Amino acid sequence: MVKFLVDVNLPKHFHYFNANNFYHVVDINPKMSDKEIWDYAIENKYVILTKDTDFYTRFITSTKSPRIIYFKLGNQTLKELHDFFKINWSYILSLLDNSRFIVVTESAIEIIN
């Protein structure tokens, strides 16, 4: 089962992020730096879920990385986010086996390896 590490910039009480395989940075250590989150995800084989552009830059410049799903969705209400996930979450999950970095926008889902 895939384990996810949810960054602090995503809503903790979001339906899709509240299963036994979702771990929230805010519960582990809300003051973790991006590097600490990165290293923690590698060590524990977690997929990072984030809205933080710094992870994209780190991915491009690193030789070793965790898998990352980068949500570039702008400001959305929880309802809009829920509606987006209802339509796209299964597809995003299906991409994980063959990707290291997934960029999710409102109009496209792109894989970067």
C-alpha positions as CSV (number, residue, x, y, z in Angstrom):
1,M,0.0,0.0,0.0
2,V,1.3,3.4,-0.9
3,K,2.0,5.7,2.0
4,F,1.6,9.5,1.7
5,L,3.2,12.3,3.6
6,V,0.8,15.3,3.4
7,D,2.7,18.7,3.6
8,V,1.4,21.4,5.9
9,N,0.1,23.5,3.0
10,L,-2.7,21.0,2.3
11,P,-5.8,20.6,4.4
12,K,-5.5,18.0,7.1
13,H,-9.2,17.4,7.5
14,F,-9.7,16.7,3.8
15,H,-11.7,13.5,3.1
16,Y,-9.1,12.1,0.6
17,F,-6.2,12.6,3.1
18,N,-7.7,10.8,6.0
19,A,-7.0,7.1,5.7
20,N,-4.5,4.9,7.6
21,N,-1.9,5.4,4.8
22,F,-1.8,9.2,5.1
23,Y,0.6,10.9,7.5
24,H,0.5,14.6,8.1
25,V,3.6,16.7,8.6
26,V,1.7,18.8,11.1
27,D,1.3,15.6,13.3
28,I,4.9,14.6,13.0
29,N,6.6,18.0,13.4
30,P,4.9,21.1,11.9
31,K,8.3,22.9,11.9
32,M,10.0,20.4,9.6
33,S,12.0,22.0,6.9
34,D,11.5,21.0,3.3
35,K,14.8,19.1,3.4
36,E,13.7,17.2,6.5
37,I,10.3,16.4,4.9
38,W,12.3,15.2,1.8
39,D,14.6,13.0,3.8
40,Y,11.8,11.7,6.0
41,A,9.8,10.7,2.9
42,I,12.9,8.9,1.3
43,E,13.6,7.1,4.6
44,N,10.0,5.9,5.1
45,K,9.1,5.4,1.4
46,Y,6.4,8.0,1.5
47,V,4.9,9.9,-1.5
48,I,4.9,13.6,-0.7
49,L,1.7,15.5,-1.4
50,T,2.4,19.2,-1.6
51,K,1.6,22.6,-3.0
52,D,5.1,23.9,-2.3
53,T,7.1,24.8,-5.5
54,D,10.4,24.2,-3.6
55,F,9.9,20.5,-4.0
56,Y,9.8,20.8,-7.8
57,T,13.1,22.7,-7.7
58,R,14.7,20.2,-5.3
59,F,13.4,17.3,-7.5
60,I,15.0,18.8,-10.6
61,T,18.4,19.3,-8.9
62,S,18.6,16.1,-6.8
63,T,20.0,12.7,-7.7
64,K,17.8,10.9,-5.2
65,S,14.2,11.8,-4.5
66,P,11.0,10.5,-3.0
67,R,7.9,10.3,-5.3
68,I,6.0,13.6,-5.2
69,I,2.6,14.8,-6.2
70,Y,2.7,18.5,-6.6
71,F,-0.7,20.2,-6.6
72,K,-0.6,23.5,-8.6
73,L,-4.3,24.2,-8.3
74,G,-4.3,27.8,-7.0
75,N,-6.8,28.9,-4.3
76,Q,-9.7,26.6,-4.2
77,T,-12.5,26.1,-1.7
78,L,-12.7,22.7,0.0
79,K,-15.7,21.9,-2.2
80,E,-13.8,22.7,-5.4
81,L,-10.9,20.6,-4.2
82,H,-13.2,17.8,-3.3
83,D,-14.9,17.9,-6.7
84,F,-11.5,17.9,-8.4
85,F,-10.3,14.9,-6.4
86,K,-13.5,13.1,-7.0
87,I,-12.8,13.3,-10.8
88,N,-9.0,12.9,-10.8
89,W,-7.7,11.1,-7.7
90,S,-8.0,7.6,-9.1
91,Y,-6.2,8.6,-12.2
92,I,-3.4,10.3,-10.3
93,L,-3.0,7.2,-8.2
94,S,-2.7,5.1,-11.3
95,L,0.3,7.1,-12.4
96,L,2.3,6.5,-9.3
97,D,3.8,3.2,-10.3
98,N,5.6,4.7,-13.3
99,S,6.4,8.2,-12.1
100,R,8.6,10.0,-9.7
101,F,7.0,13.5,-9.9
102,I,3.4,14.3,-10.9
103,V,2.3,17.9,-11.5
104,V,-1.4,18.4,-11.1
105,T,-3.1,21.5,-12.4
106,E,-6.7,22.2,-13.0
107,S,-6.4,21.5,-16.7
108,A,-3.6,18.9,-16.9
109,I,-1.8,16.1,-15.1
110,E,1.9,15.8,-16.1
111,I,4.5,13.2,-15.2
112,I,8.1,14.1,-14.8
113,N,10.7,11.4,-14.4
